[in-house]
Structure formats: C-alpha cells, structure tokens
Amino acid sequence: MSDDLIECEGHGQQRPAFVCQHLAETQPDDEPIGFHWNCEGGDLLANCDDCEAEASDDGFLPDDYFEENFVVICRMCFVEMAAVNDVSLQEIEQAEKAAAS
C-alpha cells in the first residue's frame, strides 16, 4: 500500500487510487460503463468494461496500456465512484485490509 499522499481539491490529502481515463471522464454522472476494481498490492484500481477486455487471461493489463490509459485520483474520489457503481465502503475497506496483511 502506498504511503504517499496526493492533494485532492475536494478531499485534501489522500492516498492515491487509479482508474482508467474512461471512468475518470464519465463517472459518476454518465451512464455506467462497468466498474471492475481490486486492491491487489494495496492500491485501489478500477477500470471500465472496455479496458477489462484488454486484460490478459490472468486478468492483468499490459504495463504500457496501464501507463497510457490510467489516471491517479484520490482514495475518497474512488470511494465515491465505487458507491455509484454499487461497491460499498465496507467492501473497499475489507479489500484494503486483506491487501495489507
């Protein structure tokens, strides 16, 4: 889990999270486009259906695809986006706890 903090206009200093640019540009206001998330390695990450289709058989996105298509947002922005996509704070906290152990 990253100990580095980022500055968010709306939430102040927060841990970073990563989402595909499609989610960052459309959520939470537009139509749902899929919300595939995990906390592997301790960092929250989510991508849309289109990006999920780019994942390899083992479920991982190529590094260059990730670098070109993902942006950093704060953890609380991620939590808000997740809630719109029917993912609870409790689910996120459980995943973070599991990743930390």
Sequence and secondary structure as in RCSB ss.txt:
>XXXX:A:sequence
MSDDLIECEGHGQQRPAFVCQHLAETQPDDEPIGFHWNCEGGDLLANCDDCEAEASDDGFLPDDYFEENFVVICR
MCFVEMAAVNDVSLQEIEQAEKAAAS
>XXXX:A:secstr
     EEETTTEEE EEEEEHHHHHHTTTS     EEE GGG  EEE HHHHTTS TTS   HHHHHHHEEEEEH
HHHHHHHHHTT  HHHHHHHHHHHH 
